[in-house]
Amino acid sequence: MDRDTWSMKADQKLLVANAYDRIADAYLSVYGVSSVRQRWLERLIDRLPSKTGNILDLGCGAGVPVARTLANLGCSVIGVDGSVEQIARARAFVPEAEFIHADMTLVELDACQFDAVGAFYSITHVPAGEHGDLFRRIARWLKPGGIFLASLGTGDGGDWKGEWLGQPMFFSHNSEQASMALLREADLLVVHSEFERQDNEDASFLWIVAVRPVQ
């Protein structure tokens, strides 16, 4: 990656983090409740080999409802988010979990550490060109047989930058076909995929459930 490309992607990530700092409370007010997210969280829980397993919540936001629900079950939860304000709220709302302020594409975590990785509405803030590397990192963090559940973008791939909840925001995704190919290349076996429209905004996502194969 050349210097200009790296700088542009760093600026996009900083824009997202700064925006979430400013809209931390507004985001919870508008998007804190979602029947769609709840259904997919329940699907993740149903697939856990143990309700006391190690779970990674990528783009954890304020920790509710995902990290809090998993921690209340008895899971050991680590959340990662690039927003300082979101992490501060997560630590207050879910004190029994661990939260790390970091870029999910750069955070250092142990290999074979997690029974499951969830990414609810977060990967679509990562530049599309970095999704393949992120999927490979996720595969490395998962235990063999571990579960990856995530919402990805739909339609033609591309970037979007504009005003969202009153702040400049950045979204990015690959096409569905490209996302599925990147997951395969990362050695993540997709066992279920489904398009679903959100209940709380005019948007649709490609939801995937994948596993790291047992060698």
C-alpha positions as CSV (number, residue, x, y, z in Angstrom):
1,M,0.0,0.0,0.0
2,D,1.5,3.4,-1.0
3,R,1.7,6.3,1.4
4,D,-1.2,8.2,-0.1
5,T,-3.5,5.2,0.1
6,W,-2.5,4.4,3.6
7,S,-3.1,8.1,4.6
8,M,-6.6,8.1,3.0
9,K,-7.7,4.9,4.8
10,A,-6.3,6.2,8.1
11,D,-8.3,9.5,7.6
12,Q,-11.5,7.5,6.8
13,K,-11.1,5.5,10.0
14,L,-10.4,8.6,12.1
15,L,-13.5,10.2,10.6
16,V,-15.6,7.2,11.8
17,A,-14.1,7.2,15.2
18,N,-14.5,10.9,15.7
19,A,-18.1,10.8,14.5
20,Y,-19.0,8.0,17.0
21,D,-17.4,10.0,19.8
22,R,-19.8,12.9,19.0
23,I,-23.0,10.7,18.4
24,A,-22.4,8.1,21.2
25,D,-25.6,8.9,23.0
26,A,-27.7,9.8,19.8
27,Y,-26.7,6.4,18.3
28,L,-28.0,4.5,21.3
29,S,-31.2,6.5,21.3
30,V,-31.9,5.9,17.6
31,Y,-30.4,2.4,17.0
32,G,-30.1,0.9,20.5
33,V,-33.1,-1.4,19.9
34,S,-33.4,-3.7,16.8
35,S,-35.3,-6.9,16.4
36,V,-33.1,-7.8,13.5
37,R,-29.9,-7.5,15.6
38,Q,-31.6,-9.4,18.4
39,R,-32.5,-12.3,16.1
40,W,-28.9,-12.6,14.8
41,L,-27.5,-12.3,18.3
42,E,-29.7,-15.2,19.3
43,R,-28.5,-17.2,16.4
44,L,-24.9,-16.6,17.5
45,I,-25.8,-17.7,21.1
46,D,-27.5,-20.8,19.8
47,R,-24.3,-21.8,18.0
48,L,-22.0,-21.3,20.9
49,P,-20.4,-24.6,22.1
50,S,-20.5,-23.2,25.6
51,K,-22.3,-20.4,27.3
52,T,-19.1,-19.7,29.2
53,G,-17.0,-19.3,26.1
54,N,-14.6,-16.5,24.9
55,I,-16.4,-14.1,22.6
56,L,-15.0,-11.1,20.7
57,D,-17.4,-8.2,19.9
58,L,-15.8,-6.3,17.0
59,G,-17.1,-2.7,16.8
60,C,-18.7,-3.2,20.2
61,G,-19.9,0.4,20.5
62,A,-21.4,1.1,24.0
63,G,-21.5,-2.6,24.8
64,V,-25.3,-2.8,24.6
65,P,-27.0,-5.0,23.8
66,V,-24.5,-7.5,22.4
67,A,-21.6,-7.5,24.9
68,R,-24.0,-7.2,27.9
69,T,-26.2,-10.0,26.7
70,L,-23.2,-12.3,26.2
71,A,-21.6,-11.4,29.6
72,N,-24.9,-12.0,31.4
73,L,-24.9,-15.5,29.9
74,G,-21.6,-16.1,31.6
75,C,-19.4,-15.6,28.5
76,S,-16.0,-14.0,28.7
77,V,-16.3,-11.0,26.4
78,I,-13.7,-8.7,24.8
79,G,-15.0,-5.7,22.9
80,V,-13.0,-3.6,20.5
81,D,-14.0,-0.2,19.2
82,G,-12.2,2.8,17.7
83,S,-14.3,5.4,19.5
84,V,-13.1,6.6,22.9
85,E,-16.6,7.7,23.9
86,Q,-18.2,4.4,23.0
87,I,-15.5,2.4,24.9
88,A,-16.1,4.6,28.0
89,R,-19.8,3.8,27.9
90,A,-19.2,0.1,27.3
91,R,-16.9,-0.1,30.4
92,A,-19.6,1.6,32.4
93,F,-22.5,-0.4,31.1
94,V,-20.8,-3.8,31.1
95,P,-18.1,-3.7,33.8
96,E,-17.7,-7.5,33.7
97,A,-16.4,-7.5,30.1
98,E,-13.0,-6.2,28.8
99,F,-13.0,-3.4,26.3
100,I,-10.1,-2.3,24.1
101,H,-9.9,1.1,22.3
102,A,-8.3,0.1,19.0
103,D,-8.8,-0.1,15.3
104,M,-10.2,-3.6,14.7
105,T,-7.9,-4.0,11.7
106,L,-4.8,-3.4,13.8
107,V,-5.6,-4.7,17.3
108,E,-3.3,-7.5,18.5
109,L,-5.1,-10.5,19.9
110,D,-3.9,-14.1,20.5
111,A,-4.4,-16.8,17.9
112,C,-7.1,-19.5,18.6
113,Q,-8.4,-17.3,21.4
114,F,-12.2,-17.1,20.7
115,D,-15.1,-19.5,20.4
116,A,-17.0,-16.8,18.5
117,V,-16.5,-13.4,16.9
118,G,-19.4,-11.1,16.3
119,A,-19.4,-8.0,14.1
120,F,-22.7,-6.2,14.2
121,Y,-22.9,-3.2,11.8
122,S,-19.2,-2.5,12.2
123,I,-17.3,-4.0,9.2
124,T,-19.2,-1.7,6.9
125,H,-17.2,1.2,8.4
126,V,-13.9,-0.5,7.4
127,P,-12.5,0.4,3.9
128,A,-13.6,-2.4,1.6
129,G,-10.0,-3.0,0.5
130,E,-9.1,-4.1,4.0
131,H,-11.9,-6.6,4.5
132,G,-9.9,-9.6,3.2
133,D,-7.1,-8.9,5.7
134,L,-9.6,-8.5,8.5
135,F,-11.3,-11.8,7.7
136,R,-7.9,-13.5,7.8
137,R,-7.2,-11.9,11.2
138,I,-10.6,-13.1,12.4
139,A,-9.9,-16.6,11.2
140,R,-6.6,-16.6,13.1
141,W,-8.3,-15.4,16.3
142,L,-11.0,-18.1,16.2
143,K,-10.5,-21.5,17.7
144,P,-10.9,-24.4,15.2
145,G,-14.7,-24.8,14.9
146,G,-15.2,-21.2,16.1
147,I,-18.1,-19.1,14.8
148,F,-18.0,-15.8,12.9
149,L,-21.2,-13.9,12.6
150,A,-21.3,-10.5,10.8
151,S,-23.4,-8.0,8.9
152,L,-21.9,-7.0,5.6
153,G,-22.9,-4.7,2.8
154,T,-25.3,-5.5,-0.1
155,G,-25.3,-4.4,-3.7
156,D,-22.4,-3.1,-5.8
157,G,-19.4,-2.5,-3.7
158,G,-18.1,1.0,-3.0
159,D,-17.6,3.8,-0.5
160,W,-20.1,6.3,0.8
161,K,-19.2,9.5,2.7
162,G,-21.9,11.9,3.9
163,E,-23.9,13.2,6.8
164,W,-25.3,10.6,9.1
165,L,-26.9,11.4,12.5
166,G,-25.7,15.0,11.9
167,Q,-22.1,14.0,11.5
168,P,-19.8,13.2,8.6
169,M,-19.6,9.4,8.3
170,F,-17.9,6.8,6.1
171,F,-19.3,3.5,5.0
172,S,-17.7,0.9,2.7
173,H,-18.4,-2.6,1.4
174,N,-17.6,-5.1,-1.3
175,S,-20.3,-6.8,-3.4
176,E,-21.9,-9.9,-2.0
177,Q,-20.0,-12.1,-4.4
178,A,-16.7,-10.4,-3.5
179,S,-17.4,-10.7,0.2
180,M,-18.1,-14.4,-0.1
181,A,-14.9,-14.9,-2.1
182,L,-12.9,-13.1,0.6
183,L,-14.3,-15.2,3.3
184,R,-13.4,-18.4,1.4
185,E,-9.9,-17.1,0.8
186,A,-9.6,-16.4,4.6
187,D,-10.5,-20.1,5.2
188,L,-13.8,-19.2,6.7
189,L,-16.6,-21.6,5.7
190,V,-19.9,-19.8,5.3
191,V,-22.7,-22.1,6.6
192,H,-25.5,-19.6,6.4
193,S,-26.1,-16.3,4.6
194,E,-29.2,-14.2,4.3
195,F,-30.2,-10.7,3.2
196,E,-32.3,-8.8,5.7
197,R,-33.7,-5.3,5.8
198,Q,-33.3,-3.4,8.9
199,D,-36.2,-2.7,11.2
200,N,-34.9,0.7,12.4
201,E,-33.5,2.3,9.2
202,D,-33.8,2.1,5.4
203,A,-30.9,-0.3,4.9
204,S,-30.3,-3.9,4.1
205,F,-27.4,-6.2,5.1
206,L,-25.9,-9.5,4.1
207,W,-25.7,-11.5,7.3
208,I,-23.3,-14.4,7.3
209,V,-22.5,-17.2,9.7
210,A,-19.1,-18.8,9.1
211,V,-16.9,-21.3,10.9
212,R,-13.2,-21.8,11.0
213,P,-12.8,-25.4,9.8
214,V,-11.4,-28.0,12.2
215,Q,-8.3,-29.3,10.5
